[in-house]
Amino acid sequence: MDREWNDSQPIYRQLRDRVVAMILDGVLKEGDLLPSARNVAAEYRVNPLTVLKGYQQLVDEGLVESLRGRGMVVNAGARRMLLRAEREKFLGEEWPRVRATIDRLGLKPSELLKADAAGPSPKTPPEPPEEEH
């Protein structure tokens, strides 16, 4: 997990989002234990109650469960549930903005595929497409 926190949202929410990213990325799998709240609090220098609040959100969402004496465990189907929710969120919230930028810049699908295949973007921007008359 990243050690830096930003001011855009509460730390407990950022912690929740980082655990979600770890589940989506396959770092945490079904049945895996989450790091203890005490360890996370000490390592990231946050209040243990902040960690517990972030973990509680994951419990409330059905992604993890608390097993007495063992800790927090990633539930079966958590990744599948997250993928479905994150895809819907992307398509509903982020994709329209991305699509608007693509349209605004006049990019063609072939240019996007070519840029993706080329890897990281070059330091100099590509030439704009010629105007069609």
Secondary structure, 3 states (H helix, E strand, C coil): CCCCCCCCCCHHHHHHHHHHHHHHCCCCCCCCECCCHHHHHHHHCCCHHHHHHHHHHHHHCCCEEEECCCEEEECCCHHHHHHHHHHHHHHHHHHHHHHHHHHHHCCCHHHHHHHHHHCCCCCCCCCCCCCCC
